[in-house]
Amino acid sequence: MPLPIELLALLAVLVAALVGWLTPAQALAGFGNPATLTVVAMFVLSAAVVRTGALAPVQSFLERHGGNSLSRQLLLLAAVVGPLSAVINNTAVVAMFIPVVERWCRRLGVAPARMLMPLSFMTVMAGVATLLGTSTNLVASSLSEQLGYGSFALLQFTPMALLTYGCGVLLLALLAPWLLPRGEAAERAQQLEAGYAIHDYLSELLVADSSPLVGQRLDDTLLQHTFDVRLLALIRDGERFSLPLGGQVLRGGDLLVVKGRGDRLLALRDQEGLELVPELGAPAPLDLELDAIAEVLVPAGSRLIGLSLREIRFSQRFTSTVLAIRRGEDLLRDRLGQVKLRLGDALLLQTPRATLPALQVSRDLLLLDGAVEQDDRRDRLPWALGVTAAMLVLTLLRSDLLAVWALLAVTVLVMGRVLTPQEVYASVRWDVVVLLAALLPLAQLFSGSGADRWLVSLLAEQVATWPPYALLTALYLTTALVTELVSNQAAVSLMLPLGLSISHGLGVHPFAAMGVMTFAASNSFLTPIGYQTNTMVYSVGGYSFRDFFRMGLPLTLLLALLTPALALWLAF
C-alpha cells in the first residue's frame, strides 16, 4: 500500500537529516513552528464552535428563508458559509451543512447534487479571507517570514478575498443551474434504495427443518464469512428480530432477511439447507418501523480511514450492517468486509432506529439523514464564541503572537469545560499537522540547496519580457494545477519561493505574488480529490470527475484572470 503524502514528506525530511543536508534541529523545527501550532489550535477552536451548537441557529435561518429558487438558495448559502469559513475550518463547515443542504433539496424537489458542489467551492474560496481560514495561509505566512518578507497580518488578503468570493459566488449562481446534474428528490428511503440498487441484492432464506444449521447460534454458523452474505433481520412466527442477531439460535421455519449475490444464495441453498423465499430476484422488504435505512459519510479526520469494515468490526461497533458503499461513480456491494474505507465514502446502513442517536454523535461517521444533533453543551456556547472573538481581537493587535493567542485560547476552552482534553486531541487532523511540519524544512532545504536559483535562472529568461499581469496569471494557473496533483499545503510550499524569485526580477510586489499563489493553492475546483471538502461531497452528491471539471473550469479561469488583476491593483 503506498504511503500517504504526509508520511512521504516526513520520510524525505528524515532522509535529508541522515545524509546531512539538514541538521536534526532543522529537520524537526517544523513541529515547533508557530504555523504548525496555530493549525493545531484552529482545529480545536473549530471543534469547540461546532460542539456547542453555534451553527444550529444558522441552519434554522437557512431552512426558513431559503426560498424556492436555486440561485437564491446559493446566494443565501454563500452569505452564511462565507463568514464562517473565514474563521472556522472549512471541513467542519461542510460537514455541518451537508445535511442542511440535503433537507433543502428534498423540500425543493431537486437532487442534492445541485447544491453540494457549490457548498464546497464556497467554503474553499472563503477560507483565504483571513490568516485563520485555511492552513494554506498559515504555511504561506511562515514561508514569507523565512524568506525575509515578514508574516501575514490577520486580514492581509481580506479585501482581495471579498472581491474574488463575490465574483465566484455570482458565477456559481449563474452557471450551477445549467452545469450541475439535474434530478428530482424522492422520499429519503426510496432515494437511497434506488441510488444504491439494494433491492437487487435483498432476499429471504427459509431455514428448513432438516437444515444442519438448526440449533446453532448465528455467530457460530459463519454464514457471513463463508458465503459473503449480510444478515439484516430474522423473522420467527411473525415476529421480527433486528440487529444484533449473533446470539439467536436458529430453528426450523425461521426466515432470514439477507443481502447477497445470487450465486452465493444458491450455494447456501445447496450446502446449508436454506430455501429461497420468494424465488430469486424478488426483493425482501425491510421493516422501516423497526429498522432504518441510513446513509453516513466518512468525513475528514475519521479514524476509520484506511481500515476495512472487518478490521474495525463495524457491525458490532455501530450495531449496523453496511449494505453498500458509494465511492464517487463506483458502487461497491461485494466483499465489503475487505474494502478499505476512504475519505468521502458514503455507506448505506441498515440499522435499528434506536442506534440513530449514537450515529449522530459519532466523530468517525457523519449521518446524512438530516437529523439534528442534540448537543448538551449549549450552555458553553458563550465561552466558545467569547474565546474565539478575544483571540481574533488580540491577533489584530499583535499578529506576531498568533500561535500564542491560539494555544492560550485552547487552554481556556479546556478550563471552561467547553471541550475535554480527550476531545481536544481527537479534534486535530494529525495528518495535516505532520504534513505541515515536514513541508516547512523541505522548503528551507529547497531554497538553501541552490535548486531554486537554478530553476529561477532557467525560467527568468523565458518570462523576462512578460508584463507583471501575464506572469501572475501564469503563476496562478501553474499553482492551481500543482494543487490538484498534491495537497494545497505542498503546492504553496513548492511554488512560493520559486514564484517570488521569478516575480522579483519584474518588479512585482512580493505580497502581490504571494497572494496570487496562496489563493491558487487553496482554490481547487477541477477534481474531487484536490481538496478535502470536494472529496466529502463527491460521493454524497453522486458526482463524476466530469461534473467537477465542467463546473470547476470556468470558476478556475475566472479567478485566474481576476486574482492577479486585484493583487496588482491593491498592491498591498
N, C-alpha and C positions, 0 to 999 in steps of 0.2 A: 504494500500500500504506500503511495507517495506521501512524503512528509508534508504537513501543512506549511503555508508560506511563512508563518511566524517562526516555526522551528527551523526552517531552512535559513532564515535570516540570522537566527541565533547561532546556528551551526557555522555560518560564514564568519560571524564575529569571533567565535571561539577558535576557529582555524587561523584567523588573522592574528590572534593573540599568541597562539602556539608557534607560529612561524616568525614572530617578532615584528610584524607590521604594526601592531597595536600593543601598547603596554597593557597589563592586566587592569590597571585603573582606567585606562581609556576604553577598553572593551566593555567594562561593566558600568561605565559612567551613565549610560542611558537609563539604568534602573533608578538612579538618583536624580535624574534630570527633572527640573521643575515642570516641563511639559508632560512628562510621563506621570508624575504625581498628580498633576492637575486633571489629567484624563481619568485617573482612578477616582478622584473626588467627584468629577462630573457624573460618572455612572451612579455613584451613591446619591448625589443630590437628585438626579432624575428618578431614582427608585423611591426616594422619600416623597417627592411630589405625587407620584402615581399611587404609592401605598396609602397615602392619607386621603385619597379620593378627590384631589384638587381638580381633576378633569371631568368629574361627573356632571357638574352644572353646565359645563361647556357642551357635553354630549346632549343633555336635555335641550339646551338652546338650539342646537343644530336641528334636532328632530322636530322642534316646534315651528321653526322659521325657515326650514329648507325649501318649501315651495314644491312645485311640480315640474320645474324646468331644470334640465341637466346643467345648462350653462349657469343658471342662478345657484344651483347646488354647488358647483365647482367654485364659483366666486366666493360664496359664503364659507365654504370649507377652507379656501385659501386665507380668508380673513382671520380664521380661528387658528389653523395649524401653523401659519407663518410665524406669529409671535412666539408660540410655544416652542417651535423647532429652533428658534434663535437662542434659547437658553436651556432647553431640555434635550437630552439625547434623542435623535430622530427615530431610532428603532423603538424606543418606548412610546413615542407619539403614534407611530404607525400601528404598533400592537394594540394600543388603546382604541384607535379609530377604525380598525378593520371591522369589528362587529357593528359599530355605528353605521358605517357605510353599507354594510350588508342589510341592515334594517331599513335604511333609506331605500335601497334598491328594491326590496320586497314591496314596500309601500308604493313605490312609483311604478312597479311592474316592469322593471328593466333588469338586465343582467348586471351583477356586481362588477364585471369587467369594465363597465362604462365609467367607473369612478375610482377603482383601486389603484390603477397605474397613475392617474393624476395625483392621488393622495401621496404616493411615494415620491413622485417628482417634486411636489410642492415642499415636502419636508427637506429634500436634498437641497433645493435652491435656497430655502430659508436658513439652512444650517450655517451658511457662510456669513450671516449678517453680523455676528458677534464673535469674539475670540472664543467663547464658550460653546458655540453651537455645534461644532464638529471637531473631532481630533485632528483633522487635516489642518485647520487653522493653527492649532497649538504646535504641531510639528513644524509648520512653516514659520511660525513665530520664533521657535527655538533655533531653527536653521538661520534665520535672519540675524539673530543675536550672535551665533557662532561666526557668521561671516562679517561681523562688524557693523551691521546696519541698525542694530537695536531690535528689541522685541516689539511685537504689535501692541497697540493700545486696544482696550476692550472693544471700542467702536471704530476701529481703524478703517474697516471697509463697509460700514453700515450704509452710508449714502449710496455707494455703488450697488450694494446688495438689494436695497429697496427698489432701485430702478430696474435691475435685472429680474428681480422677483415679480414685480408688477407686470413687466412685458411678457415674461414667461407664463404667468397665470392667464393673461389675456389670450395668448396663443393657445394654451390648453383649452380654455373655454370655447374658443372658436373651432378648433380642429378635432377635439375629442369626440363630439357627436358624429363626426364623419369618419374618423380613422379607427376608432376603437370598436371591438366586436359588439354586435347588437344581440338582443335576445330578450325573452320575457322571463320574469321571475315567477316560478311555480311555488306551490307550498313547499316549505323547507324540506320535509321528509321526502316528498316526491322528487324534488330537485336533486337531493343527494343520491337517492336510489337510482335516478336516471343518469346523473353525472358519472356515477361510479359503476353503472350497469350491474348492480349486485344481484338483481333478480335472476340473471343468467347463471348464478353460482349458488343459489339457495335451494335446498331440497329437504324433505323429511325422510328419515330412515326408521322403519319399524323393526324393533328387536323381536325376532321370532322366539317362540318358547324353546326351540331346540338350539338356539344360538349359544356358542361357547362363552359368550360374554355375560350371560345371565349369572347373577350372583357376584359379579366383580364391580369394584369401585371404578368410576370413570377414569380417575387418575391412573389406575393400575392397568387399564386396557391399552394405553399408549396409542389410541386411535389417532390423536392429533399429530404425534411424531412420526408414526409408521406410515400413515396414509395421507398426511398433509391436508387434513380437513380441520375446520374450526367448529367447535360445538357452541351453539348460540342459546339453546334452550332445551328443556326436557318436558314432555307432556305425558302425564300419567293419570289415567281415569278422569280426563277432562281438566285436571289441574296442571297449571303451567309453572315450572320451576326455572328461574333465571339464574344468571351467573352470581356467584361461583358454583360450579357443578361438580367439581372434582370429588367430593365426598359422597355423591349419590351412588347407591348400589343399583345396578341395572336389574330390571325384571322383564319377563316376557310380556309383550304388548306395549312396552314403552315406545314413545315416539321421540326421536332425536332430530331437532332442527339444526342443520349443519350447512356450512359453506365449503364447497369444494368442487373440483373439476369432475366432469362426468366419468372419466376413466378411473379416477380414484374411488368414486362412489360405486362403480361396477366391481372394482376389486374388493371393496368392503362387502358387497353382496355375496360375492363368491367365497370369500375366505372367512368371514365372521358371521354369516347367517343373518344379515340385515337386508330387509326388503325396501325398495324404493317406493314411497307413497307420497304423492301420486307418481305417475310414470315420470321418468327422467325428462327434464325440460320444463315441468310445471313448477313455478316457484312456490315456496312455502311462505306464508305471510308472517310478519313479525307482529307481536302483540305490543303496540305502542303505548298501551296503558301501563304496562309493567316495564317495558324496555324502551330506551330512547335510541334513535339513530342520531349520532352527533358527529360533527366534524371538528377536528383540532389541528392546529398548526404547530410545527416545530419552530419556535422563534429563535432569534439570535440570542446566544448565551445559554441555550438549553444544555443541560448535562447529558442529554440523550444523543446528541450529535456524535456520529461516528460509531455508535453501538447498535447492535441488532436487537430486534424485539426479544429474541430468545435470551441474549446476554443480560438484558435488564429485567427479564421475567415480567413482561409488560402486562399480561393478563392478570397476574397476581398483584402486581404493584398498583394498577389502576382499576382493577375489577372490571375490565372491559376487554372486548375482543376486537381486534383490528380486522375489518372486512376487506379493506383495500387501501392502497397508498397512491395518491396522485402526486406525481413529480413533474411539474410543468406539463408538457404534452403527453407524457407517458402515464399509463395506468397500470400499477403493479397489483396483481391478485394471486400470484403463485409463489410458494415458498417464502411467505412473508417473514417467517421467523428468522431467515438468514439475511434479510435486507438490512444494510447499514443505513440508519437514519441520517438525513442531511438537513441543513438549514433550509426552511421553506417547504419541506414535505407537508402535505395535507393528508391526515389519516381519517378514514371513515370508521367510526366505532359503533359497536352495538354494546350498550351499557345499561345497567339498571338505573332508573331515574334517580334513585337515592344517592348515586355516586356523582351526579352532576355538580353539586356544590364543591366537592373535592377537586373536580377538574377545573372549576372556575378559579380556584386559588392556587393551582399548581404553577410553579415557576418554570417548569420544563415543557409545558404544553399550553397553548393559547386556545381556549374554547371559542369557536366561531359561530355559535348558535345565538348570539345576541343577548345572552343572559348578563345582567349587570352584577358585577361582584359586590357582595355585601361586605363593605370594609368596616372593620371595627376600630379604626384609628382616626376617624374624622375629627375627634377632639384634639388631635395633634396637628391638624392642618395649619393653625396659626403659627406653630413652631416651624413647620416646613417652609411655609411661604415667607415668614419673617427672616429666617436664617438665610434663605436664598436671596431675598431682597437686600439684606445687610451685606452679603458677600459682593453683590453687584455694585453697591454704593462704594464700598471700600476699594474695590478694584478700579473704579473710576478715579479715586483719589490717588491710589498707589498701584498702578498696573504691574509694576515690577515685583510686587509681593503676591501675585495672583495665587501661586501654589500654596503660600502660607495661609491666605484667606480661605482657600478652598478646603485645605485639610483642617483648619480650625472649624469651618462650618460642619464638616463631617463629625468632628468630636462633639460639637454642641448638639447635633442631631441625636447622637447616641445618648448623651447626658439628658436630653429632653424626652427620651423614650419614644422617639419617632421611629427609629429602627433599632433592632438588636445588633450586637456585634456580629452574630452569625449572618444576619441579613445584609449587613454591610459587605462582608466578604463575598456572599453569594451574588450580590448585585453587580459586581465588577466583571467586565469582559476581559478575562486574563489573557486571551489570545491577542486582543488588540494591544494590551499593555506590553506583552512580550515583543510583539512586532515593533512597537514604537521604540522600546528600549534597545532593540537590535539595530534599527534603521539609523538612529542618530550617530552612533560610532561608525557605521558603514559609510554614511555621508561624509563624515570627517576624514575617513580613510581615502575616499574617492577624491576629495578636494586636496588632500595632502600628498597624494601619490604622483601628481602631475598629469594623471589621465584626463582630468577636466581641462587643463591648459592645452593638452594636445587636441582634444575634441574642439575646444573653442577656436584654436588657430585654424583647424581644418574647416570649420563651419563659417568662421568670420569672413573668409574670402568670398563665400557664396552669397552672404547677405550684406556685404559692405555697402552696396548701393541701394538697399531696400529702405523705404521710408519707415519710421517707427510703427505706424499703424499696421503695415503689412507684416513686420517682424512679430509684433504682439499677437496678431491673428494666427500666424504660423505656430507660435509657441502655444497658444490656446488649443489649436487643433491637435498638435502633437501630444500635448499633455492629456487631452481628452481621450485619445486613442490608447496611450500608455495605461491610463487608469482602468480601461476596460480589460486589459491583459493582466494587470497586477492590482493590488489594493490601492485605494486613493492615497493612503499614507506613503506607500512605496513610490507612487508616481510623483508626489510632490518632493520627496527626498531625492529622487533621481534628477528631476527636471529643474528644481530651483537653483542650485549652484551653477548648472550649465547655462540656463536661460539668463541668469543675472550677468554672467560673464559676457555673453554674446550681446545682450542689450546695452550693457555699459558702454561699449565702443560706439554705439549710435546715439549716445546722449539721452537714453530713456531713463526717466526717474526710477530708481530701484524699487520703490514701493508700488509703482505702477506695474512693473514687470512681475513682482511677487504676487500682487493682487490678481492679475490675469491667470497666472499658473495655479494659484491656490484655488480660484473659482473653477478652473477647468478640471483640476484633480477631483474636486467634490462633485461636480455636475456630471454624473454618469447616467446616461439615459438610453444608450444604444443597445444594451443587453440586460437580461435579468440577473446576470452574475457579477456585474460591475460594482454594485453597491448592495449592502445588506437589505435595505428596505425594498429594493426591486425584487430580490430573491424571496422576500416574505410574501409579496403579493402575487408572485409568478404562478404558483400552483393554485392559490385560492381563487384567483381571477380566471383560471383556465387559459392563460395567455400562451402564445407561441413566441419564439425568438423573433419571428417576423413582425408580430404586433409591437414589440418593443422598438425594433428598428424603424418601423413605419411612423410611430408616434415620436420616438426619440430623435430621429434625424432632423426634422425641421426645428425642433427645440434646440438641439446642439448647434445647428447652423445659425440660428438667431442669436444665441448667446455668444458664439464665436465672433460674430460681427459687431455685436453691441458692447460686450465687455471691454475689449481693447479701446474702443472709442471713449467710453466712460472713464477708463483709467487715465487716458491722456488728458481728457478734459478736466477731471478733478485734480490730477497732478499731485495729490496727497501732500 
